[in-house]
């Protein structure tokens, strides 16, 4: 019979039926190989950090916000973490955000973008909160402060501005994106002292972060502002703002302006930013956050972020960062006391 084979007893067997054991064997081999290969693929390198959130203790647009959103993008784009949520919780110069972090003890999927402004806020306010109540992850960046005016300002250089300020300290309002003890405030007061103006005579207006400060400068609400380079980078590039001087010890690449020392004011000042996490983390969670941030810092994408914002790498991890923030707290309290400003 065509297309069949016959058993010894004469019953026909369809030819296709003889392929069954061969197909089954192939399926078994494929499944066996998959069982060997799949675990190798899944365990090749660390898994992305999932469900990570970064809290910004200021409104959108400021230095903490730019730092957090830049870090979130690099972490996600490089596969170090999954999608990272960034959210803002402003209030009391960053104290509200600090309280939220301390209140989430044990949460290994939360970071807070912070810096010298948080140190100043805790040193100048009556609060039991401090950075000692957080888990230090790393200091990331350092940058110069800048003295900046709107493009239509009559002050073409910093000497002209300081001469006018010295002649009538109360007639020229200064804006900053930090409260008392924060980087913009400290830099302003040190600038005043170096110019021969008593800090008590300075009309300093505090804005909740770089975003609101930028709007105030562009609207002409302040005569000049002191802030970080990175916060106004776009407006400086577009020509809407004019930088008159930098507070760093050296000129900042990309800004053709003098330092304060070059302009006859013996002041040097820098701001810094980093990341902390809630207290009480499990060792595995703390290590996972530290490893993720360390890996981010080593990427070319993060180096591009530094260059684009005029930031310097200021890497200081873990326990070293904790010792640094404790020393900064003492330094800020001392400076506030010397200037006769509010201090705890």
C-alpha positions as CSV (number, residue, x, y, z in Angstrom):
1,X,0.0,0.0,0.0
2,X,1.5,3.3,-1.1
3,X,2.4,5.7,1.7
4,X,2.2,3.0,4.5
5,X,4.3,0.4,6.2
6,X,2.9,-2.8,7.6
7,X,3.3,-4.3,11.0
8,X,4.1,-8.0,11.2
9,X,0.5,-8.6,11.9
10,X,-0.5,-6.8,8.8
11,X,-1.9,-3.5,10.4
12,X,-0.7,-0.5,8.4
13,X,1.1,2.4,10.1
14,X,1.1,5.8,8.5
15,X,4.7,7.0,7.6
16,X,4.2,10.3,9.4
17,X,3.6,8.4,12.7
18,X,7.3,7.2,12.7
19,X,8.4,10.9,13.0
20,X,6.8,11.3,16.5
21,X,9.8,10.1,18.6
22,X,12.2,12.2,16.6
23,X,10.2,15.4,17.0
24,X,9.8,14.7,20.7
25,X,13.5,14.2,21.1
26,X,14.2,17.5,19.4
27,X,11.7,19.3,21.7
28,X,13.3,17.8,24.7
29,X,16.8,18.9,23.6
30,X,15.6,22.4,22.9
31,X,14.0,22.7,26.3
32,X,17.0,21.3,28.0
33,X,19.3,23.8,26.2
34,X,16.9,26.7,27.2
35,X,17.0,25.6,30.8
36,X,20.8,25.9,30.6
37,X,21.1,29.1,28.6
38,X,18.3,31.3,30.0
39,X,19.7,31.6,33.5
40,X,23.1,32.6,32.1
41,X,21.4,35.5,30.1
42,X,19.4,36.7,33.1
43,X,22.3,36.7,35.5
44,X,24.9,38.3,33.2
45,X,25.7,41.4,35.3
46,X,23.7,43.2,38.0
47,X,20.0,43.6,37.5
48,X,18.8,47.2,37.0
49,X,17.7,48.9,40.2
50,X,13.9,48.9,40.1
51,X,11.3,51.4,41.5
52,X,13.9,54.1,42.3
53,X,12.6,57.6,43.2
54,X,14.5,60.8,43.7
55,X,13.1,63.6,45.9
56,X,13.9,67.2,45.1
57,X,13.5,69.5,48.2
58,X,12.9,72.6,46.0
59,X,10.6,73.6,43.1
60,X,11.5,72.5,39.5
61,X,14.2,74.4,37.8
62,X,16.8,74.7,40.5
63,X,20.2,73.1,41.0
64,X,18.8,70.2,43.0
65,X,16.2,69.6,40.4
66,X,18.6,69.7,37.5
67,X,21.0,67.3,39.4
68,X,18.2,64.8,40.2
69,X,16.7,64.8,36.7
70,X,20.1,64.5,35.1
71,X,21.0,61.6,37.4
72,X,17.6,59.9,36.7
73,X,18.1,60.1,33.0
74,X,21.7,58.7,33.1
75,X,20.7,55.9,35.4
76,X,17.8,54.9,33.2
77,X,19.5,55.4,29.8
78,X,22.5,53.3,30.8
79,X,20.4,50.5,32.2
80,X,21.8,50.9,35.7
81,X,18.3,51.4,36.9
82,X,14.8,51.0,35.5
83,X,12.6,54.1,35.0
84,X,13.4,56.6,37.8
85,X,10.7,58.9,39.1
86,X,11.7,62.4,40.2
87,X,9.3,64.4,42.4
88,X,9.5,67.8,44.1
89,X,8.6,68.5,47.7
90,X,9.6,72.1,48.6
91,X,9.3,74.1,51.8
92,X,11.4,75.8,54.5
93,X,14.6,75.9,52.4
94,X,14.6,72.1,52.0
95,X,13.6,71.1,55.5
96,X,10.3,69.7,54.3
97,X,12.1,67.3,52.0
98,X,14.6,66.4,54.6
99,X,11.7,65.5,57.0
100,X,10.2,63.3,54.3
101,X,13.4,61.4,53.9
102,X,13.9,60.9,57.6
103,X,10.3,59.8,57.9
104,X,10.8,57.0,55.3
105,X,13.3,55.0,57.4
106,X,14.2,51.7,55.8
107,X,13.1,52.7,52.3
108,X,15.9,51.5,50.0
109,X,14.4,52.9,46.9
110,X,14.4,56.6,47.7
111,X,17.2,59.2,47.2
112,X,17.2,62.9,47.9
113,X,19.1,65.5,45.8
114,X,20.8,67.9,48.3
115,X,23.7,70.1,49.0
116,X,25.1,73.0,50.9
117,X,21.7,74.6,51.0
118,X,20.3,71.8,53.2
119,X,23.3,72.3,55.5
120,X,22.5,76.0,55.7
121,X,18.8,75.5,56.3
122,X,19.4,73.1,59.2
123,X,22.1,75.4,60.7
124,X,19.9,78.5,60.6
125,X,16.5,77.2,61.6
126,X,15.1,75.8,64.9
127,X,14.7,72.2,63.7
128,X,15.7,68.8,65.1
129,X,16.3,67.6,61.6
130,X,19.8,67.2,60.2
131,X,21.8,65.3,57.6
132,X,23.1,63.1,60.4
133,X,19.6,61.5,60.3
134,X,20.0,60.3,56.7
135,X,22.1,57.7,55.0
136,X,24.9,59.4,53.0
137,X,25.4,58.0,49.5
138,X,27.8,60.3,47.7
139,X,28.8,63.9,47.0
140,X,28.7,64.3,43.3
141,X,29.5,67.8,42.0
142,X,31.0,71.1,42.9
143,X,30.4,74.4,41.0
144,X,31.1,78.1,41.2
145,X,28.5,80.6,42.1
146,X,28.0,83.5,39.7
147,X,27.1,87.2,39.9
148,X,24.5,87.7,37.2
149,X,22.3,90.4,35.9
150,X,19.6,90.6,33.1
151,X,20.8,91.5,29.7
152,X,19.4,95.0,29.8
153,X,21.1,95.8,33.1
154,X,23.2,99.0,33.2
155,X,26.0,97.1,34.9
156,X,28.4,95.9,32.3
157,X,31.1,94.6,34.6
158,X,31.3,93.5,38.2
159,X,33.3,96.6,39.4
160,X,30.6,98.9,38.2
161,X,28.0,96.8,40.0
162,X,30.0,96.7,43.3
163,X,30.7,100.4,43.2
164,X,26.9,101.1,43.0
165,X,26.2,98.5,45.7
166,X,28.8,100.0,48.0
167,X,27.4,103.5,47.5
168,X,23.8,102.5,48.4
169,X,23.6,98.9,49.8
170,X,19.9,99.3,50.6
171,X,19.1,100.5,47.2
172,X,20.2,97.4,45.3
173,X,18.2,94.2,46.0
174,X,20.1,90.9,45.7
175,X,18.3,87.7,44.8
176,X,19.3,84.1,45.7
177,X,17.8,80.7,45.3
178,X,18.5,79.6,48.9
179,X,17.4,80.7,52.4
180,X,19.7,81.9,55.2
181,X,22.8,79.8,55.4
182,X,22.4,78.4,51.9
183,X,25.0,78.7,49.2
184,X,23.5,81.8,47.4
185,X,23.0,83.6,50.7
186,X,26.5,82.7,52.1
187,X,28.1,83.8,48.8
188,X,26.2,87.1,48.8
189,X,27.1,87.9,52.4
190,X,30.8,87.0,51.9
191,X,30.7,89.2,48.8
192,X,29.2,92.1,50.8
193,X,31.8,91.7,53.5
194,X,34.6,91.6,50.9
195,X,33.2,94.7,49.3
196,X,33.1,96.6,52.6
197,X,29.3,96.3,53.1
198,X,28.0,95.2,56.5
199,X,25.9,92.0,56.0
200,X,23.1,93.6,58.1
201,X,22.7,96.3,55.4
202,X,22.2,93.8,52.5
203,X,18.7,93.6,51.0
204,X,18.7,89.8,50.2
205,X,15.6,88.3,48.8
206,X,15.3,84.5,49.2
207,X,13.6,82.4,46.5
208,X,12.7,78.8,46.8
209,X,15.2,77.5,44.3
210,X,16.7,78.5,41.0
211,X,13.5,78.4,39.0
212,X,11.7,81.1,40.9
213,X,14.9,83.1,41.2
214,X,15.4,83.1,37.4
215,X,11.9,84.4,36.9
216,X,12.5,87.2,39.3
217,X,15.8,88.2,37.6
218,X,14.2,88.2,34.2
219,X,11.3,90.3,35.5
220,X,13.7,92.9,37.0
221,X,12.6,92.2,40.6
222,X,16.2,92.2,41.8
223,X,19.2,94.3,40.9
224,X,21.4,91.3,40.6
225,X,21.5,87.6,41.6
226,X,24.0,85.2,43.0
227,X,23.4,81.6,42.0
228,X,25.0,78.5,40.6
229,X,26.4,78.3,37.1
230,X,24.3,75.3,36.0
231,X,21.0,76.8,37.1
232,X,21.1,79.6,34.5
233,X,23.2,77.9,31.8
234,X,20.5,78.1,29.1
235,X,19.7,81.7,29.7
236,X,23.4,82.6,29.8
237,X,23.8,80.8,26.5
238,X,20.8,82.6,24.9
239,X,22.0,86.0,26.0
240,X,19.0,86.7,28.3
241,X,21.4,86.9,31.3
242,X,24.9,88.4,31.6
243,X,27.5,86.9,34.0
244,X,29.7,89.5,35.6
245,X,32.0,87.3,37.8
246,X,32.5,83.9,39.3
247,X,33.2,83.1,42.9
248,X,35.5,80.2,42.2
249,X,39.3,80.5,42.6
250,X,39.8,80.0,38.9
251,X,37.9,81.1,35.8
252,X,35.1,78.8,34.7
253,X,35.5,77.2,31.2
254,X,33.0,78.6,28.8
255,X,32.4,81.9,30.7
256,X,34.6,84.7,29.7
257,X,34.4,86.6,33.0
258,X,36.8,87.2,35.8
259,X,36.9,85.7,39.3
260,X,36.0,87.9,42.3
261,X,39.7,88.0,43.3
262,X,40.7,89.2,39.8
263,X,38.1,92.0,40.4
264,X,39.7,93.1,43.7
265,X,37.4,91.2,46.1
266,X,39.2,88.6,48.3
267,X,36.4,86.0,48.2
268,X,36.4,82.4,47.0
269,X,33.4,80.2,47.3
270,X,32.0,77.0,45.8
271,X,28.8,75.1,46.1
272,X,28.4,71.3,46.1
273,X,25.6,68.7,45.7
274,X,25.1,65.1,46.4
275,X,22.6,62.3,47.2
276,X,21.4,60.9,50.5
277,X,18.9,58.2,51.4
278,X,16.6,57.5,54.3
279,X,18.0,56.2,57.6
280,X,17.8,52.6,58.7
281,X,18.6,50.9,55.4
282,X,19.4,47.2,55.2
283,X,23.0,46.6,54.2
284,X,22.0,45.2,50.8
285,X,19.8,48.2,50.0
286,X,22.5,50.7,51.0
287,X,25.1,48.8,48.9
288,X,22.7,48.7,45.9
289,X,22.1,52.5,46.0
290,X,25.8,53.2,46.5
291,X,26.8,50.8,43.6
292,X,24.2,52.3,41.3
293,X,25.4,55.9,41.9
294,X,29.0,54.9,41.6
295,X,28.4,53.2,38.3
296,X,26.5,56.3,37.1
297,X,29.4,58.5,37.9
298,X,31.7,56.4,35.8
299,X,29.6,56.7,32.6
300,X,30.4,59.0,29.7
301,X,26.8,60.1,29.9
302,X,27.4,61.6,33.3
303,X,30.7,63.2,32.2
304,X,28.6,64.9,29.5
305,X,26.2,66.2,32.2
306,X,29.1,67.7,34.1
307,X,30.5,69.5,31.1
308,X,27.1,70.8,30.0
309,X,26.3,72.3,33.4
310,X,29.8,73.6,34.2
311,X,30.0,71.2,37.2
312,X,33.2,69.7,38.5
313,X,33.4,66.1,39.6
314,X,33.6,66.1,43.4
315,X,33.1,62.4,44.2
316,X,33.1,61.5,47.9
317,X,31.2,58.3,48.8
318,X,29.6,57.0,52.0
319,X,31.3,57.5,55.3
320,X,33.7,60.1,53.8
321,X,30.7,62.1,52.6
322,X,29.1,61.9,56.1
323,X,32.3,63.3,57.7
324,X,32.3,66.0,55.1
325,X,28.7,67.1,55.8
326,X,29.4,67.2,59.5
327,X,32.4,69.5,59.0
328,X,30.3,71.6,56.6
329,X,27.6,72.1,59.3
330,X,30.2,73.4,61.7
331,X,31.7,75.7,59.1
332,X,28.4,77.2,58.1
333,X,27.4,77.8,61.7
334,X,30.7,79.5,62.3
335,X,30.3,81.7,59.2
336,X,26.8,82.7,60.2
337,X,27.9,83.6,63.6
338,X,30.8,85.6,62.4
339,X,28.6,87.6,60.0
340,X,26.1,88.2,62.8
341,X,23.3,86.3,61.0
342,X,20.7,83.9,62.3
343,X,22.1,80.7,63.6
344,X,20.9,77.9,65.9
